[in-house]
Structures are given as C-alpha cells and as structure tokens.
Amino acid sequence: MRVLDVITAALLMLLSTIVIYDALRLGYGWGAEGPQSGFFPFWLAALLAAVSIVLLVQALRRRSQEPFVTRDRFLPVLQVLGPLAGFVVLTDPPGPWSGLGLYVAAGLYLGFYMRWVGRHDWRMVVGLAAAVPIITFIIFETWFLVPMPKGPVEAWLGY
C-alpha cells in the first residue's frame, strides 16, 4: 500500500506542477478587471501540491504491509467504473460512428446505475433518467448557451 501511496502522491504532484506552470504562463495575479486567467487554476494546483506533499510524507512514515485493495473493496469501484466507461463510449465513441450525445448517454447511465446499484423502483428510474438530462439540456443549451456533445435525438429535435 505504501508504494502505491507514494506513486499517487508523485503523480498528483506532477499534475499540480503542470497546472502551476500553465497558470504562471496565463497570469495568476489580480488584474485591473479581476482575477487573471490562471488565478484559480494556480491556487487549486498549489493546494493540490500541498496535499500531495502531506500524502507523500504520510506514505513514507507508514510501515503497513496490508494490500492496496481487497476484492471486497474493489468490486464497488468496478460497479462505478464499468457503467462510467460505457457512458463515455456512448457519448462520443472514437472512430467514424456517431455517439448518442451527452444527454441521452447520461439518461441511460443514470437509469442503469439507479436500477442496478441502487435497486430503485422503475417509476423513479424512468422519471429521473428522463428528467435530469432534460433539465441539464435546458440549463446548458438554452440558458448558458454552452454546446455539449449531441447525438441523433438532439439533431432530430433541431439542435
């Protein structure tokens, strides 16, 4: 477990270093009009770097020989990872195929996950799996005007 904690701390430190470097390039100070482009990424990366150092020190001081993950702890991770990978592929698969888009894939993911993991009633599953993507679509596409990956359903609706 100690080795993986050290590796995780090192990778997080590397990530924070890359973000800090880019934030410095963009400007991380406070300009005449407010924060510069790199202000928030810089401070978030600085916080991540500090946490990484704490994690590294804890990992180096610990003398545990217990395994990183047991089967009982790994199965719930796979229950999240499997459907999430399917969601990503359904949203916009690589290659010449057209994906279902973010909203339809999110509805399918939410419905599948609620039924499979949460074992919720079908009425709740169908209701939320339809309502959440519709509300998200309204918020992002019409209010904020932020385009998200769309599929054939949105094209059929004229978006």
N, C-alpha and C positions, 0 to 999 in steps of 0.2 A: 504494500500500500504506500509505503514511503516513497518508492521510486516514482510511482505514478503521480503522487502529490508534487514531487519536485518537477516532473515533466510538465504538469499542468501549470504550476507557478511560472515556469520558464516560458511556456507558450503565451500565457497571459501577459507576462512582462514584455515579450516580443511584440504582441499585438498593441499594447499600450505605447510602446516606443514608436511604432509605425504611425499610430494616430497622433501622438505628440509631435512627431516630425512634420506631418502634413498640416497639423493645426498651426505650427510655427510658420510654415510656408504661407498659410492663408491669413495669418494675423490673429493673435489670440487676445489682444487687448480690447480696450473700450474706446471706440472711435467717437467722433462728433455726433453720429446718429445712433449710437448704442453699441452693442457688442459686435465685434468683427466676426467674420465667418468661422474662424477657428476657436472662438471663445469657449463655447460649450463643449465641443469635442476635446479641447485641451484639458479642461478641468475634469471631465469624466475620465479621460485617459490617465490623468495624474492620480485620480482616486483609484482607478484600476491598478496602476503601478504600485501604489501604497499597499493595497490589499494583497497584491501578488507577493510583495516582499514579506508581509506578515505570514502568508501561506507558506512561503519558502522557509522562513525561519521555523515555523511550527513543524513542517515536514522534516527538516534536518534535526530537530531536537527530539522527535518521536522515535521510539525504538520498537515499533509494532511489527509483528510478523503475520498479522491476520490478512486474509486475502482482500484484494481491492473490492471485489464484488462477489457475492454468492449467487447461486441460482435463484433463490427466493427474492433477492433484491434486483436481479437483472430482468426477470420476467415483466415487471411493471414498466421498466424502461422500454422493452420491446413492444409492449402494448401501446406506447405512445409513438415510438419511432416508426413502426410499420405503417400505421394509418397516415402518419405525417408524411412519410416518403410517398405514399400513394397520392396524397393531396398535392404535393409538389409536382409529381408527374402528370396528374390530371389537369393542373392549372395551365401549364405550358410545357408539353413534353419536348425534348430535344429532337431535332430532325424535321422532316417536312410535314409532320402531322399537325393538325390544328388541335389545340387543347380545349378543354371545356370552359376555360376562363376562371378567374379568381372566385367569382360569386357562386357559380354552380358547383365548383370543386369544394368551396367552403361549406356549402349546404350539405353536400354528400358526406364530407368529412365529419361535420358536426353531428349529422344524423347517425352515421355509422358508429361514431365514438360514443354518443349518448346511449345508443341501444346496446352496443357490445360491452363497453366498460361500465357504464352507469346503470344499465338494465332498466332504463326508464320506459314508461308506458308509450305505446306507439303514437297516441294522440299528441303527447308532449314532444316526442321526437320529430314528428312531421311538422308540427306547428313552429317549433324553434328552428328546425333546419330550413324552413321556408322564410320565416320572419327575419332572422338575423342577416342573411345575405341581402334581402330586400332593403332593410334599414341601412345596412352598410353601403349598398349601392346608392341610395338616396343621399346619404351623407357625403360620400366621396365624389360621386359623379355629378350631382346636381348642386349641392351646396358649396363644397370646397373646390369643385372643378379639377379634381385630381384624377387623371385617367389611370385605371387599373387594367391588368390583362383581361381581355374579354374573349368570349368564345362565341359559338354559333347562336346561343339563346339571346345574348345581347344584340348580336347582329340582326336576328330575326325581329327583335323589338325596335330596331332602328338606331342602336347606339354603336 
